[in-house]
């Protein structure tokens, strides 16, 4: 019995050590750095400053811009992915050969690299890009080219469109799995009662998959707060930091200005915001 016990411990030990070394230790070390004035440009001059870095976060106007931008991005991309993902899943729920082809087609953006997708969108929406060429030179809808990426509102809209395009397939797969588990007897009873499609969706489908909807919502909110690659490659946070989000600003402070102490404080402030939002979502779900 003891030999079996130690055999299990030895099997778990490599994974546990890897987890501690590459996850737990960096998290704790990063938390410790958030209380220090720690800069890579002057690594020998590390001074304990207490909560000063967190106070700097609250006073930082770009932090509030990045938080506003990430909320706007989430308000556009999360409902967009959920609604379109559900519509596509509902339409493809029929088990036909063509639906399998369309499932693959809609899922392709999910497995497409964020770098590739971001560069394609940048090529389409730059001032000299494909979209401006079509609407200006081919269709003659406008006389001058539209600055899609130079104005914050338009740039965030483009990035949100990319997020929706990338995420619809993932939401579709999750919803499709949930829809296939809804008892068909409920739909048959509804047909006998003369219910139309909207009534079946409202009173049968949506209540039956409400926990799936909650899961999709939580995951997409966390994903929205982790947006980085698309903004970094398309706008780099510009113009004048107006499209910054939490991760791009954190990256800039850590690897451009080498202010690791402040970047660490930003990261834990960011984590606290996500934790609060997740807690609120769980409370709302319990009330429902």
Beta strands, then each sheet from edge to edge (+ up, - down):
strand 1: 36-37
strand 2: 47-48
sheet 1: 1+ 2-
end
